[in-house]
Amino acid sequence: MIDHDNLEEFADPVGYDHEDSSDTGVAFYTDLARETDGPVLEIACGTGRVAIPIARQGFAVTGLDVVPGMLELARSKSAGLTVRWVEGDARTFGLGERFRLIFLTGNAFQLFLTNADQEALLGRVRAHLHDEGMFAFEMRNPRWGGRGEREEDRDGLFVDLETREEEEARPSYVDAQGREVRVFDTRAYDHVAQVLHWTTHRRWHEGARERTKTTRIALRYTFPQELAALLDHNGFTIARRYGDWNGEPLTAASRSIIVVCRKRA
C-alpha cells in the first residue's frame, strides 16, 4: 500500500514540536484521567504533548511510541514527573498491567492503515484496559469533495477526500533556529483503501539559499458507521461520541469523530 515506513513526519521531534505547539485535546483527555483516576496509558504519545500535562496533575502516566527520538525528547521534557516512556509498536506491545484510561490523540488512529492493523491495535488496548476503564481517541471526520470549503485546508489535514496534485500552502511556523518554515502539500486519495497519501514540502532559507525537506504520510479515513462496527466487533461499546472538543454531537459538518469506549464483558 505504501513504499515507506509512514514515520517520516516524526523523524525530527524538535521540529515536530515547533510545528504543532497547540494544546488541542489536553483538557479533554485530562478530564477523562480525572474521571477514571488513572493509571493512564497514551499510545502513540510522541513528545508528550498531552501525556506530560496529565502527569503534572499527579496521575501515573505511561507513554508508548514506536519512534525512539520522540521518546527521547519526551523524557527530557518530563524530568521530575511520574511518567514512564516505553518504546513499542501499538499493534504488538505487552506491558503486563492494566490501565483505567487508554487513549490516542493527534488523530494517531489514522496511522493504522489496514483492517488488520486497526484490529491488532484494538486487541492490545483490550488486553491492557481495566474492566471498568475507558478507551478514547479521535480522528478526522471523512469528507467528500465539492463543498467549496478549501479554506479549511490551512488548518491542517481536515480536508476533502480527493486528489490534488497542485501544491497548496499550509500555515508556516518558526523552527528552533528562528527560521520561518513555509509548508506546502500535495495529496492523492485511494478510494478503495480509504487512504489519503500526503507529500509535504517544508522550505526555509539559509542565507540566500532555499532548503527543502520532503516527507510522506498516509492516513486511513474510517467512516462513522464503519468505526462503530469495528469497535463492536473488537469488544468495545461506544459510551460517548462527539464532533468536537466542546462536546457537540457528531454531524456531517463535524471536523472530528471523538469516541469514548468501554470494554464489553
DOVEX-161669 format. One record per residue (C-alpha): residue number from 1; y, z, x; residue in one letter. Coordinates in steps of 0.1 Angstrom, whole numbers, m for minus. Layout:
<nodes>
NODE  num      v      w      u  residuo
NODE  NUM      Y      Z      X        A
...
</nodes>
This chain:
<nodes>
NODE  num      v      w      u  residuo
NODE    1      0      0      0        M
NODE    2     24      8     29        I
NODE    3     23      0     66        D
NODE    4     40     32     78        H
NODE    5     33     69     75        D
NODE    6     61     75     49        N
NODE    7     76    101     72        L
NODE    8    104     81     89        E
NODE    9    131     97     68        E
NODE   10    121    131     81        F
NODE   11    119    123    119        A
NODE   12    154    136    125        D
NODE   13    156    171    110        P
NODE   14    192    178    121        V
NODE   15    204    145    107        G
NODE   16    184    152     75        Y
NODE   17    203    185     70        D
NODE   18    237    168     77        H
NODE   19    230    140     52        E
NODE   20    220    165     24        D
NODE   21    237    199     27        S
NODE   22    236    205    m11        S
NODE   23    223    235    m29        D
NODE   24    206    214    m56        T
NODE   25    176    233    m72        G
NODE   26    183    265    m53        V
NODE   27    194    285    m83        A
NODE   28    166    271   m105        F
NODE   29    138    280    m81        Y
NODE   30    153    313    m72        T
NODE   31    153    323   m108        D
NODE   32    116    314   m110        L
NODE   33    110    336    m80        A
NODE   34    127    365    m98        R
NODE   35    107    358   m129        E
NODE   36     73    357   m111        T
NODE   37     83    384    m85        D
NODE   38     66    364    m57        G
NODE   39     49    358    m33        P
NODE   40     63    322    m32        V
NODE   41     49    291    m16        L
NODE   42     71    260    m12        E
NODE   43     51    228     m5        I
NODE   44     70    201     15        A
NODE   45     96    227     24        C
NODE   46    114    206     50        G
NODE   47    140    225     70        T
NODE   48    140    254     44        G
NODE   49    170    243     24        R
NODE   50    156    261     m7        V
NODE   51    129    284      8        A
NODE   52    155    302     30        I
NODE   53    179    312      2        P
NODE   54    149    325    m18        I
NODE   55    137    346     12        A
NODE   56    172    360     15        R
NODE   57    167    375    m19        Q
NODE   58    139    396     m5        G
NODE   59    109    376    m16        F
NODE   60     79    369      7        A
NODE   61     80    331     12        V
NODE   62     57    307     28        T
NODE   63     69    272     36        G
NODE   64     44    244     42        L
NODE   65     52    210     56        D
NODE   66     35    182     75        V
NODE   67     64    174     98        V
NODE   68     65    198    129        P
NODE   69    101    190    137        G
NODE   70    113    201    102        M
NODE   71     94    234    105        L
NODE   72    109    240    140        E
NODE   73    144    237    126        L
NODE   74    134    259     96        A
NODE   75    122    286    119        R
NODE   76    155    286    139        S
NODE   77    175    289    106        K
NODE   78    155    318     92        S
NODE   79    153    344    120        A
NODE   80    150    379    106        G
NODE   81    138    368     72        L
NODE   82    104    374     56        T
NODE   83     93    338     57        V
NODE   84     63    321     72        R
NODE   85     63    284     82        W
NODE   86     29    266     82        V
NODE   87     22    231     93        E
NODE   88     m2    214     69        G
NODE   89    m10    185     47        D
NODE   90     m3    193     10        A
NODE   91    m35    175      0        R
NODE   92    m58    195     22        T
NODE   93    m43    228     32        F
NODE   94    m61    261     27        G
NODE   95    m42    295     32        L
NODE   96    m68    318     18        G
NODE   97    m44    335     m6        E
NODE   98    m27    330    m40        R
NODE   99      9    329    m49        F
NODE  100     28    337    m81        R
NODE  101     52    308    m76        L
NODE  102     44    275    m60        I
NODE  103     70    247    m61        F
NODE  104     80    214    m46        L
NODE  105    116    202    m47        T
NODE  106    137    174    m33        G
NODE  107    117    151    m55        N
NODE  108     89    155    m30        A
NODE  109     62    149    m57        F
NODE  110     71    112    m55        Q
NODE  111     59    110    m19        L
NODE  112     23    112    m32        F
NODE  113     18     75    m39        L
NODE  114    m16     72    m54        T
NODE  115    m36     89    m82        N
NODE  116    m59    103    m56        A
NODE  117    m30    118    m36        D
NODE  118    m15    134    m67        Q
NODE  119    m48    149    m78        E
NODE  120    m55    162    m42        A
NODE  121    m21    180    m42        L
NODE  122    m27    194    m77        L
NODE  123    m61    206    m67        G
NODE  124    m47    225    m37        R
NODE  125    m19    240    m59        V
NODE  126    m45    252    m85        R
NODE  127    m66    268    m58        A
NODE  128    m36    287    m44        H
NODE  129    m19    297    m77        L
NODE  130    m23    332    m92        H
NODE  131    m39    332   m126        D
NODE  132     m5    344   m140        E
NODE  133     16    323   m117        G
NODE  134     39    293   m122        M
NODE  135     39    259   m106        F
NODE  136     72    239   m108        A
NODE  137     85    207    m94        F
NODE  138    110    179   m102        E
NODE  139    110    141    m99        M
NODE  140    134    113   m108        R
NODE  141    131    100   m143        N
NODE  142    119     64   m142        P
NODE  143    145     39   m154        R
NODE  144    141      3   m161        W
NODE  145    168    m22   m150        G
NODE  146    195    m39   m171        G
NODE  147    215     m8   m181        R
NODE  148    246    m17   m162        G
NODE  149    249     17   m145        E
NODE  150    249      7   m109        R
NODE  151    275     34   m100        E
NODE  152    246     60   m102        E
NODE  153    231     44    m71        D
NODE  154    257     61    m50        R
NODE  155    244     95    m59        D
NODE  156    211     89    m42        G
NODE  157    178     74    m54        L
NODE  158    183     78    m91        F
NODE  159    182     40    m97        V
NODE  160    168     14   m120        D
NODE  161    133      3   m111        L
NODE  162    139    m32    m98        E
NODE  163    141    m51    m66        T
NODE  164    175    m56    m49        R
NODE  165    175    m75    m16        E
NODE  166    212    m73    m10        E
NODE  167    223    m42      8        E
NODE  168    240    m15    m13        E
NODE  169    262     13      0        A
NODE  170    253     50     m4        R
NODE  171    275     79      4        P
NODE  172    284     82     41        S
NODE  173    282    116     60        Y
NODE  174    293    131     93        V
NODE  175    265    137    118        D
NODE  176    260    166    143        A
NODE  177    281    147    168        Q
NODE  178    310    144    144        G
NODE  179    305    106    138        R
NODE  180    308     90    104        E
NODE  181    274     75     95        V
NODE  182    275     48     68        R
NODE  183    244     43     48        V
NODE  184    231     11     32        F
NODE  185    198      4     12        D
NODE  186    177    m24      0        T
NODE  187    147    m18    m23        R
NODE  188    116    m36    m37        A
NODE  189     97    m23    m67        Y
NODE  190     60    m28    m71        D
NODE  191     55    m26   m109        H
NODE  192     17    m23   m106        V
NODE  193     16      6    m82        A
NODE  194     48     21    m97        Q
NODE  195     62     25    m62        V
NODE  196     97     18    m50        L
NODE  197     99      7    m14        H
NODE  198    133     16      2        W
NODE  199    147      4     35        T
NODE  200    177     23     47        T
NODE  201    201     14     75        H
NODE  202    223     41     90        R
NODE  203    252     27    110        R
NODE  204    277     45    133        W
NODE  205    299     37    163        H
NODE  206    295     49    198        E
NODE  207    328     38    213        G
NODE  208    333      2    204        A
NODE  209    296     m4    199        R
NODE  210    279     m1    165        E
NODE  211    245     15    164        R
NODE  212    219     11    136        T
NODE  213    189     32    127        K
NODE  214    164     18    101        T
NODE  215    139     39     82        T
NODE  216    115     32     53        R
NODE  217    103     53     25        I
NODE  218     81     47     m5        A
NODE  219     84     67    m38        L
NODE  220     60     68    m67        R
NODE  221     76     69   m102        Y
NODE  222     55     87   m128        T
NODE  223     64     83   m164        F
NODE  224     67    114   m187        P
NODE  225     36    110   m208        Q
NODE  226     16     99   m177        E
NODE  227     28    131   m159        L
NODE  228     17    152   m189        A
NODE  229    m17    137   m189        A
NODE  230    m21    140   m151        L
NODE  231    m12    177   m153        L
NODE  232    m35    183   m182        D
NODE  233    m64    165   m165        H
NODE  234    m60    187   m134        N
NODE  235    m60    220   m153        G
NODE  236    m23    227   m159        F
NODE  237     m3    233   m191        T
NODE  238     34    224   m192        I
NODE  239     53    256   m202        A
NODE  240     88    241   m200        R
NODE  241    102    207   m194        R
NODE  242    139    198   m187        Y
NODE  243    160    168   m180        G
NODE  244    184    185   m156        D
NODE  245    191    217   m137        W
NODE  246    211    232   m166        N
NODE  247    180    233   m189        G
NODE  248    189    203   m211        E
NODE  249    160    186   m228        P
NODE  250    144    156   m213        L
NODE  251    157    123   m228        T
NODE  252    156     86   m218        A
NODE  253    190     91   m202        A
NODE  254    180    122   m181        S
NODE  255    181    117   m144        R
NODE  256    153    141   m137        S
NODE  257    120    154   m150        I
NODE  258    117    191   m142        I
NODE  259     85    208   m152        V
NODE  260     73    244   m151        V
NODE  261     35    247   m155        C
NODE  262      8    274   m158        R
NODE  263    m28    272   m147        K
NODE  264    m52    268   m176        R
NODE  265    m82    291   m176        A
</nodes>
